[in-house]
Amino acid sequence: QKILLRLDKNDEANLRLALIEADNLFDDLIKQIRLPGESMADRLKYIDSSQVSNIDEIWRAHKLRNVIVHNSEYPVTRGEMEFSVSAYQKALKELEFID
């Protein structure tokens, strides 16, 4: 809910934080299912479309998160942040972490 509220605020700082927090949440939860790897990217390699149907969207969202974390000048749009957050939301539902 907190992440979705950030999207509603619609300012650049909150849009960036929404994606970063969604990415962190997803990574924390895939660590709980004990996927191996030092980084989230390493762990994502162990997930395929039979487990998470939108794994390609998760990769896209994670790569975007890396861009915005390492480049504060990267212009973000509400649309791309909503797409990314909803990708994580869908995957979390499929993995039965949320309803």
SVG drawing of the C-alpha trace seen along z (x, -y; Angstrom):
<svg xmlns="http://www.w3.org/2000/svg" viewBox="-6 -16 33 40">
<polyline fill="none" stroke="black" stroke-width="0.4" points="0.0,0.0 2.8,-2.4 4.4,-1.9 1.1,-2.5 0.5,-5.7 3.9,-6.9 2.7,-6.5 -0.4,-8.6 1.7,-11.5 3.0,-11.7 6.2,-13.7 9.5,-12.5 11.0,-11.7 8.0,-9.5 7.8,-7.9 11.5,-6.9 11.1,-5.6 8.0,-3.6 10.1,-1.6 13.1,-1.3 10.9,-0.1 9.0,2.4 12.3,3.8 13.7,4.1 10.5,5.8 10.5,8.3 14.2,9.1 13.6,9.5 10.8,12.0 12.8,14.0 15.6,14.2 13.0,15.8 12.4,18.6 16.1,19.1 17.0,18.4 20.8,18.5 22.9,15.5 24.8,12.5 22.5,9.9 18.9,9.7 20.0,10.2 21.7,13.4 18.5,14.6 16.3,13.6 18.2,16.0 16.6,18.8 13.1,17.7 11.4,18.7 8.1,18.0 6.6,21.2 7.0,19.6 6.4,16.0 4.6,15.4 6.0,11.8 9.6,12.5 10.7,10.4 8.8,7.4 10.5,8.0 13.9,7.9 12.9,4.7 11.7,3.1 14.9,4.2 17.1,2.8 15.1,-0.5 15.6,-0.6 19.4,-0.2 19.3,-3.1 17.5,-5.5 19.6,-4.6 22.8,-5.2 21.7,-8.2 19.7,-10.8 19.3,-12.8 17.4,-10.0 13.9,-11.4 11.2,-9.1 7.6,-9.0 4.6,-8.0 3.7,-5.5 6.9,-3.6 7.0,-3.6 3.4,-2.3 4.2,0.4 7.2,1.5 5.5,1.4 2.5,3.4 4.9,5.9 6.3,6.6 2.7,6.6 1.6,9.3 4.7,11.4 4.1,11.2 0.5,12.4 1.7,15.3 4.2,16.3 1.4,15.9 3.1,13.3 0.1,10.9 -3.5,11.3"/>
</svg>
